[in-house]
Amino acid sequence: MNQRSTVVIIVSFIAFLALILTWNSITFTINSGERAVIFRKFQGGIALDKVYNQGFHIKWPWDDIFVYDVKKKEAVSSMDVLSKNGLTISAELSYRYYPSAEKIAYLHNEIGINYHDKIIMPEIRSATREVIGKYLPEELYSTKREDIQDEIFQRANKALSDNYLKLDAVLIREVTLPLKLKAAIERKLEQEQSSLEYEFKLQQAKKEAERQRIEAEGKSNANDIINQSLTDKILREKGIEATLKLAESPNAKVVVIGSAKDGLPIILGNQ
């Protein structure tokens, strides 16, 4: 083995050893539901045009990688807010959110990993106070609750979209009112429910009365039509047919003793 071959072997061994020692600093893996951005120390910092998808990647050992979880996450926030009439309401909301995967580099460059505490929570709280401040406490116990949730979602989602974040849902989990106010609202709702039940029963009674009236009119019209169609001749013909059938009965002894006012014979008989 000549000197040149020995140098090549030594250099190769050193390179292989360096590769082993630096392997973890030049490679990285992005798991499912994650994205990553790179900070290039000697190439201008955060690469805004580069977002790493899941899988295996290689980088320079002096560059830093920041990994973001882009799956949907849920958080709960409790707060005291003022209603339209100035009363304090304790509200608990749950909301689902996630960062915009394609804009992770911008999110990291402008806000950072702690985006939930910096952006999402303040925006949720701000939107909740603004929206609930437009409504009365009792409206949170009625069908307005869904409208309030939707309005909070729309306001907060718009603000988050401007910061490379997305909101999936907002739910009002619990609303706590002063005990006296809560009792008053519940009494009012019970009265409204009773009123609605009474109105429903009244409507049903009106419908039933209308049905009976229509049915009676139908029967009356039918009887009028039948009466108009029954002339003396038709009645006499029907009477003759009935007399003949009665006379033909094997169990009857027929005796004709004159005629009735309509000209039909009078039939008498026994079994």
C-alpha positions in Angstrom: 0.0 0.0 0.0 1.5 3.3 -1.1 1.5 6.6 0.8 -1.3 8.0 -1.3 -3.7 5.1 -0.6 -2.9 5.5 3.1 -3.8 9.2 3.0 -7.1 8.4 1.2 -8.0 5.8 3.8 -7.2 8.1 6.7 -9.2 11.0 5.2 -12.1 8.7 4.5 -12.0 7.4 8.0 -12.0 10.9 9.4 -14.9 12.0 7.2 -16.9 8.9 8.2 -16.2 9.6 11.9 -17.2 13.2 11.4 -20.4 12.2 9.7 -21.3 9.9 12.6 -20.5 12.5 15.2 -22.5 15.2 13.4 -25.3 13.0 12.1 -27.9 14.4 14.6 -26.9 18.0 13.8 -27.2 17.7 10.0 -30.4 15.6 9.8 -33.9 15.9 11.2 -37.3 14.2 10.9 -40.7 15.9 10.8 -43.5 13.7 12.2 -47.1 13.4 11.1 -49.1 16.6 11.9 -46.0 18.7 12.1 -44.2 21.4 10.0 -40.8 23.0 10.5 -39.0 26.2 9.5 -35.2 26.7 9.3 -33.1 29.5 10.7 -30.0 29.9 8.6 -27.3 31.7 10.6 -25.2 32.6 7.6 -27.9 33.0 5.0 -30.3 35.7 6.3 -32.1 34.1 9.2 -35.6 32.6 8.8 -36.2 31.2 5.3 -39.7 32.6 4.7 -40.2 30.7 1.5 -39.3 27.3 3.0 -41.6 25.1 5.1 -40.5 21.5 5.8 -43.2 18.8 5.5 -43.2 15.5 7.4 -40.3 13.2 6.6 -36.5 13.0 6.7 -34.4 16.1 5.9 -30.8 17.3 5.8 -29.4 20.7 6.9 -26.2 22.4 7.7 -25.1 21.7 11.2 -25.1 25.3 12.3 -28.7 26.0 11.1 -31.6 25.7 13.6 -34.9 23.9 13.1 -38.2 25.0 14.7 -41.0 22.4 14.6 -44.7 23.4 14.8 -47.6 21.1 15.6 -50.3 22.0 13.0 -53.0 19.6 14.3 -56.1 21.1 15.8 -55.8 21.8 19.5 -58.5 22.7 22.1 -58.2 25.2 24.9 -60.6 26.6 27.6 -60.8 30.2 28.8 -62.8 31.5 31.7 -63.5 35.2 32.1 -65.9 37.8 33.7 -67.7 40.0 31.2 -70.3 42.8 31.3 -73.7 42.3 29.7 -75.7 45.0 27.9 -77.3 46.1 31.2 -74.0 46.3 33.0 -74.3 43.0 35.0 -71.2 40.8 35.5 -71.4 37.4 33.9 -68.9 34.6 34.3 -68.4 32.8 31.0 -66.4 29.7 30.2 -65.5 29.1 26.5 -63.8 26.2 24.7 -62.2 26.8 21.3 -60.3 24.8 18.7 -57.5 26.3 16.8 -54.4 25.5 14.6 -51.7 27.4 12.8 -51.8 27.9 9.0 -49.3 25.2 7.9 -48.3 27.1 4.7 -47.5 30.3 6.8 -45.5 28.7 9.6 -42.3 30.7 8.6 -44.2 34.0 8.8 -45.8 33.0 12.1 -42.4 32.1 13.6 -40.7 35.2 12.3 -43.4 37.6 13.5 -44.9 35.9 16.6 -43.1 32.8 17.6 -43.9 29.4 19.1 -45.9 30.9 22.0 -48.6 32.2 19.6 -51.5 30.8 21.8 -50.7 33.1 24.8 -49.6 36.0 22.6 -52.4 36.1 20.0 -55.2 33.5 20.3 -56.2 33.8 24.0 -56.3 37.7 24.0 -58.3 37.7 20.7 -60.8 35.2 22.1 -61.2 37.2 25.3 -61.6 40.5 23.4 -64.2 39.1 21.0 -66.1 37.5 23.8 -66.3 40.8 25.8 -67.3 42.8 22.8 -70.1 40.4 21.7 -71.6 39.5 25.1 -71.6 43.2 25.9 -74.3 43.7 23.2 -76.7 41.2 24.8 -78.8 40.9 27.9 -78.1 38.0 30.3 -81.4 36.2 29.6 -80.5 36.0 25.9 -77.6 33.7 26.8 -80.2 31.2 28.0 -82.3 31.3 24.8 -81.8 30.7 21.1 -79.5 33.8 21.0 -76.7 31.6 22.5 -75.9 30.1 19.2 -75.9 33.5 17.5 -73.5 34.8 20.2 -71.2 31.8 19.7 -71.1 32.4 16.0 -70.5 36.1 16.3 -67.6 35.5 18.7 -66.2 33.0 16.2 -66.4 35.3 13.3 -64.8 38.2 15.1 -61.9 36.2 16.6 -61.3 34.2 13.4 -60.8 37.4 11.4 -58.2 38.7 13.8 -56.4 35.3 13.9 -56.4 35.0 10.1 -54.4 38.2 9.9 -51.8 36.5 12.1 -51.4 33.2 10.2 -53.7 31.3 12.6 -57.1 29.6 12.1 -60.1 29.1 14.4 -62.1 25.9 14.0 -64.9 26.4 16.6 -66.0 28.4 19.6 -68.4 27.0 22.2 -69.9 28.6 25.3 -69.6 25.8 27.8 -71.0 27.5 30.9 -72.5 30.9 31.9 -72.7 31.8 35.6 -75.1 34.6 36.7 -75.9 36.1 40.1 -78.3 33.8 41.9 -81.2 36.3 42.1 -80.8 37.2 38.4 -80.6 33.5 37.4 -83.8 32.7 39.4 -85.6 35.7 37.8 -84.6 34.6 34.3 -85.6 31.0 34.9 -89.1 32.2 36.1 -89.4 34.4 33.0 -88.5 31.5 30.7 -91.0 29.2 32.4 -93.7 31.8 31.9 -92.8 32.1 28.3 -92.8 28.4 27.9 -96.3 28.1 29.5 -97.5 30.9 27.2 -96.2 29.0 24.2 -97.9 25.8 25.3 -101.2 27.7 25.7 -100.9 29.2 22.3 -100.1 25.8 20.8 -103.2 24.2 22.5 -105.3 27.2 21.3 -104.2 26.7 17.7 -104.9 23.0 17.9 -108.4 23.7 19.2 -109.0 26.2 16.4 -107.8 23.6 13.8 -110.1 20.9 15.2 -113.1 23.3 15.2 -112.3 24.2 11.6 -112.0 20.5 10.7 -115.4 19.7 12.2 -117.0 22.7 10.5 -115.7 21.6 7.1 -116.8 18.0 7.8 -120.3 19.2 8.8 -120.5 21.4 5.6 -119.5 18.4 3.5 -122.2 16.2 5.0 -124.8 18.9 4.6 -123.9 19.5 1.0 -124.0 15.7 0.3 -127.5 15.5 1.9 -128.7 18.4 -0.2 -127.4 16.7 -3.4 -129.1 13.5 -2.5 -132.4 15.2 -1.6 -132.4 17.1 -4.8 -131.9 13.9 -6.8 -134.7 11.9 -5.1 -137.8 12.7 -7.1 -141.2 11.1 -6.5 -140.7 8.8 -9.5 -137.4 7.5 -8.2 -138.9 7.0 -4.7 -141.8 5.1 -6.2 -139.5 2.9 -8.3 -137.4 2.1 -5.2 -140.5 1.3 -3.3 -141.7 -1.1 -6.0 -138.3 -2.9 -6.0 -138.4 -3.3 -2.3 -142.0 -4.6 -2.3 -141.1 -7.2 -4.9 -138.1 -8.4 -3.0 -140.2 -8.7 0.2 -143.0 -10.5 -1.7 -140.5 -13.0 -3.1 -139.2 -13.9 0.4 -140.0 -17.6 1.1 -140.6 -16.8 4.8 -143.3 -14.3 4.2 -147.0 -14.6 3.6 -148.1 -11.7 1.5 -151.5 -10.0 1.8 -152.4 -6.9 -0.3 -155.0 -4.8 1.5 -155.1 -1.7 -0.6 -152.5 0.9 -1.5 -150.5 3.6 0.3 -150.6 7.3 -0.4 -147.8 6.9 -3.0 -149.7 4.2 -4.9 -147.6 1.3 -3.6 -149.4 -1.8 -2.1 -149.3 -2.4 1.6 -147.6 -5.7 2.4 -148.4 -7.6 5.6 -146.9 -10.9 6.6 -145.4 -13.0 9.4 -142.5 -15.4 9.7 
